[in-house]
């Protein structure tokens, strides 16, 4: 019995998509594979030429720009190199966009499941400071750049490929998969089977009340772990299932920790108290900061982070003392009014946290 998506890859290695239809675990796997860097390969083009196995034989590490905290990623790559259900999939239309000035980070790749059936994998937040800031911009922007990029990408690919589609992604990738499907013209939406949203953040309340969301709601399959924080953030719908994991806390966001029984994720009745408290705390905090205050707070914090000269959060783990010293200096150098604003926001967060925990 598989216990996670790597063991699923082993057990169902020899089954093609005629014998076993595409499902939620296949989407999980491709939502992970889209984090690899295919720039300068056949996957960059507009035709399906090379398979994942071909790519990984030439680029044994997947050209990863950062390491996952678990070794399952290396084991998944080893299996994909051998071909099989996932390794034999061919990909094209790889696109990555990163623009620090525009606070924009986007990535996507299209896979051919079989002739006439495709999966668009949207990349979630990478390890870049820009990517994480764009995520936080969801709290006050109507449309973040990655959402607009996802819509343009989906329309372009669907214009070029005749047939039907699955959309999917992990974290921000799940959010932009839903956003793109929701905003496509109806004739495109009719070609989409399922939109897989793996622990992606939600939307503003008015989006859930809109006709365009209601129109595609039945096609959304959202999954969140028991202690979800990301996936429950700004989530105003109960259209999701909670899945069991083998770890605790924020590390549950990593999909390798999600547990399976045969070809399905193991479902539990509801999110745990940690997830519910974090959702209340963060959303109440955001509600008490108006959009302009949220922008000022986020800009100020990330301005201080930029003073450390890191481009990726993993860099904070090297020369940590030196980087933290620069971060503190960055806070100290803030204009008085800006510094006051940041400290007031943190003070409000601590106050709300204490009230929610006592409650």
C-alpha positions in Angstrom: 0.0 0.0 0.0 1.5 3.4 -1.0 2.0 5.8 1.9 2.9 8.9 -0.1 3.2 10.0 -3.8 6.7 8.4 -4.2 5.5 4.9 -3.2 2.5 5.5 -5.4 4.8 6.1 -8.3 6.5 2.8 -7.6 3.2 0.8 -7.2 1.5 2.1 -10.3 4.7 2.5 -12.4 3.5 0.3 -15.3 0.0 1.5 -15.6 -0.8 3.9 -18.4 -3.7 6.4 -18.4 -6.0 4.1 -20.4 -5.8 1.4 -17.7 -5.9 3.9 -14.8 -7.3 7.4 -15.4 -5.5 10.5 -14.3 -6.2 11.3 -10.7 -5.3 13.5 -7.7 -2.0 11.8 -6.9 -0.9 12.2 -10.5 -1.7 15.9 -10.2 0.4 16.0 -6.9 3.4 14.5 -8.6 3.2 16.9 -11.6 2.7 19.8 -9.3 6.1 18.9 -7.8 7.8 18.2 -11.1 6.9 21.7 -12.4 9.4 23.1 -9.8 12.3 21.7 -11.9 14.0 24.0 -14.3 13.5 23.1 -18.0 14.9 26.3 -19.5 17.0 25.6 -22.6 15.5 22.1 -23.2 12.9 20.6 -25.5 10.3 21.4 -22.8 10.9 25.1 -23.7 9.3 24.6 -27.1 5.8 24.4 -28.4 5.8 20.7 -29.4 5.9 17.5 -27.3 9.3 16.1 -28.1 11.0 14.8 -24.9 9.8 12.9 -21.9 10.5 13.6 -18.2 12.8 10.5 -18.3 14.7 12.0 -21.2 15.1 15.3 -19.4 16.3 13.8 -16.2 18.8 11.5 -17.8 20.4 14.7 -19.2 19.8 16.8 -16.0 20.0 14.3 -13.1 19.0 16.8 -10.4 16.2 18.3 -12.4 18.2 21.6 -12.5 16.6 22.4 -9.1 17.3 25.8 -7.9 16.8 24.8 -4.3 16.7 21.6 -2.3 13.5 20.2 -0.7 13.9 19.5 3.0 13.0 15.9 2.5 15.0 13.3 0.4 11.8 12.0 -1.3 12.5 14.4 -4.2 15.7 12.6 -5.1 13.8 9.3 -5.0 11.0 10.6 -7.2 13.6 11.7 -9.8 15.3 8.3 -9.7 11.9 6.7 -10.5 11.0 9.2 -13.2 14.3 8.5 -15.0 13.1 5.0 -15.5 10.0 6.0 -17.4 6.7 4.5 -16.5 3.4 6.2 -15.8 4.9 9.6 -15.0 8.5 9.4 -16.5 7.1 8.8 -20.0 5.0 11.9 -20.0 6.2 14.5 -22.5 6.1 18.2 -21.8 6.2 21.5 -23.6 5.4 25.2 -23.2 7.6 25.6 -20.2 7.5 29.2 -19.0 9.1 31.0 -16.0 8.8 34.7 -15.3 10.5 36.5 -12.5 10.4 40.3 -12.2 11.6 41.7 -8.9 10.5 45.3 -9.7 6.9 44.1 -10.6 6.9 41.7 -7.6 6.1 38.9 -10.1 7.0 35.2 -10.0 5.3 32.7 -12.3 6.0 29.2 -13.7 4.0 26.7 -15.7 4.4 23.6 -17.9 2.0 21.5 -20.0 2.1 17.7 -20.1 0.5 15.4 -22.6 -1.3 12.7 -20.7 -2.4 11.0 -23.9 -3.3 12.3 -27.3 -6.0 14.9 -26.9 -5.7 15.1 -23.1 -3.4 17.5 -21.3 -2.4 18.7 -17.8 -1.3 22.3 -17.2 0.9 22.4 -14.1 1.2 25.8 -12.4 4.2 26.3 -10.3 3.7 27.5 -6.7 5.8 29.9 -4.8 9.5 29.3 -5.3 12.2 30.1 -2.7 12.6 33.7 -3.9 11.9 36.8 -1.8 10.0 38.1 -4.8 7.7 35.1 -4.9 6.8 35.3 -1.2 6.1 39.0 -1.4 3.8 38.4 -4.3 1.9 35.8 -2.3 1.4 38.4 0.5 0.2 40.9 -2.1 -2.9 38.7 -2.4 -4.1 40.4 0.8 -4.6 43.7 -0.9 -4.2 43.4 -4.7 -7.3 42.5 -6.7 -5.1 40.5 -9.2 -1.5 39.6 -8.6 0.8 39.3 -11.7 1.0 35.5 -11.4 -2.8 35.2 -11.7 -2.8 37.4 -14.8 0.2 35.3 -16.2 -1.7 32.1 -15.5 -4.8 33.2 -17.4 -2.7 34.3 -20.4 -0.7 31.1 -20.3 -3.8 28.8 -20.2 -5.5 30.6 -23.0 -2.4 30.5 -25.2 -1.9 26.7 -24.6 -5.6 25.9 -25.1 -5.5 27.9 -28.4 -2.6 25.8 -29.6 -3.7 22.3 -28.4 -7.0 20.8 -29.4 -8.5 18.5 -26.8 -9.4 18.5 -23.1 -7.5 19.6 -20.0 -6.7 19.2 -16.3 -5.4 22.2 -14.4 -3.5 21.9 -11.2 -0.8 23.3 -8.8 0.5 23.3 -5.3 0.3 26.4 -3.0 0.1 29.5 -5.1 0.0 27.2 -8.1 -3.4 25.9 -6.9 -4.7 29.4 -6.5 -3.7 30.5 -10.0 -5.0 27.3 -11.5 -8.4 28.2 -10.1 -8.1 31.8 -11.1 -7.2 31.1 -14.7 -10.0 28.5 -15.1 -12.5 30.9 -13.5 -11.6 33.7 -15.9 -11.4 31.8 -19.2 -14.3 32.2 -21.7 -17.0 29.5 -21.4 -15.9 27.6 -24.5 -12.5 27.0 -22.8 -14.0 26.1 -19.4 -16.0 23.4 -21.1 -12.8 21.7 -22.1 -11.5 21.5 -18.5 -12.2 18.3 -16.6 -10.9 19.0 -13.1 -8.9 21.9 -11.4 -6.7 20.4 -8.7 -5.8 22.9 -6.0 -3.3 21.4 -3.5 -3.2 23.6 -0.4 -3.5 26.9 -2.3 -4.6 30.1 -0.6 -8.1 31.4 -1.3 -9.6 34.6 -2.6 -11.4 37.7 -1.5 -15.0 37.1 -0.3 -16.5 38.7 -3.4 -14.8 36.2 -5.6 -16.6 33.3 -4.0 -19.9 35.1 -4.4 -19.3 35.8 -8.1 -21.0 33.9 -10.9 -17.7 33.1 -12.6 -16.5 31.2 -9.5 -19.9 29.4 -9.1 -19.7 28.3 -12.7 -16.5 26.3 -12.2 -16.9 25.3 -8.5 -18.0 21.8 -9.2 -14.7 21.2 -11.2 -12.5 22.3 -8.3 -10.9 19.5 -6.2 -9.1 21.3 -3.3 -7.0 19.3 -0.8 -5.5 20.7 2.4 -3.5 18.9 5.2 -4.8 18.7 8.7 -2.7 21.6 10.0 -3.1 23.7 6.8 -2.3 27.4 7.1 -1.7 28.3 3.5 -4.7 26.5 2.1 -7.2 27.9 4.6 -6.0 31.5 4.3 -8.8 33.6 2.8 -10.8 30.4 2.1 -14.5 31.3 2.2 -15.8 28.0 0.8 -16.1 24.6 2.3 -15.4 23.0 -1.1 -12.2 21.1 0.0 -11.2 17.9 1.7 -8.7 17.5 4.6 -6.0 14.9 4.2 -3.9 13.0 6.7 -0.2 13.6 6.9 2.9 12.0 8.5 4.2 15.1 10.1 3.0 18.1 12.2 2.7 21.9 11.9 3.7 24.0 8.9 5.8 21.2 7.3 2.5 19.6 6.3 2.4 22.0 3.4 5.0 19.8 1.7 3.0 17.3 -0.3 5.5 14.5 0.2 4.1 14.3 3.8 0.5 13.6 2.6 -0.6 10.0 3.2 -2.3 7.7 0.7 -4.3 4.5 0.7 -4.0 2.8 -2.7 -4.6 5.6 -5.2 -6.4 8.1 -2.9 -5.3 10.5 -0.3 -6.5 9.5 3.2 -9.3 11.9 4.2 -10.0 13.1 7.8 -13.1 14.8 9.0 -11.8 18.3 9.5 -8.7 20.6 9.9 -7.2 20.5 13.4 -7.3 23.2 16.0 -3.9 24.6 15.0 -5.2 25.3 11.5 -8.4 26.8 12.7 -6.7 29.1 15.2 -4.1 30.2 12.6 -6.8 31.0 10.1 -8.7 33.1 12.6 -5.6 34.9 13.8 -4.2 35.8 10.4 -7.6 36.7 8.8 -8.6 38.8 11.8 -5.3 40.6 11.7 -5.6 41.3 8.0 -9.2 42.5 8.5 -8.1 45.0 11.2 -5.4 46.4 8.8 -6.9 48.3 5.9 -5.5 47.5 2.4 -3.2 50.6 2.5 -1.8 49.5 6.0 -1.2 46.0 4.7 0.7 47.3 1.8 2.8 49.6 4.0 3.6 46.8 6.4 4.5 44.2 3.7 6.6 46.8 1.8 8.5 47.8 5.0 9.3 44.2 6.1 10.5 43.2 2.6 12.5 46.4 2.3 14.3 45.3 5.5 14.9 41.8 4.1 16.4 43.4 0.9 19.0 45.1 3.1 20.4 41.6 3.8 21.1 41.2 0.0 19.4 37.8 -0.1 17.4 36.8 -3.2 16.3 33.4 -1.8 15.1 32.6 1.7 17.5 29.6 1.9 20.3 32.2 1.9 19.3 33.3 5.3 20.6 30.0 6.5 24.2 30.9 5.5 26.1 33.4 7.4 23.0 33.7 9.6 24.5 36.0 12.2 25.7 38.5 9.5 22.3 38.4 7.6 20.3 38.8 10.8 22.5 41.8 11.8 21.8 43.4 8.4 18.0 42.7 8.9 18.0 44.4 12.3 20.0 47.3 10.8 17.4 47.5 8.0 14.6 47.8 10.6 16.6 50.5 12.5 17.1 52.5 9.3 13.4 52.7 8.6 11.9 56.2 8.7 10.3 56.8 12.2 6.7 56.7 10.9 7.4 53.5 8.9 9.0 51.8 11.9 6.1 52.8 14.2 3.7 51.3 11.7 5.5 48.0 11.6 5.7 47.7 15.4 2.1 48.6 15.7 1.1 45.9 13.3 3.2 43.3 15.1 1.7 44.4 18.4 -1.8 44.0 17.0 -0.8 40.5 15.8 0.4 39.5 19.2 -2.8 40.9 20.8 -5.1 39.0 18.4 -3.0 35.8 18.9 -3.4 36.0 22.7 -7.1 36.6 22.5 -7.8 33.8 20.0 -5.7 31.3 22.1 -7.5 32.2 25.3 -10.9 32.0 23.5 
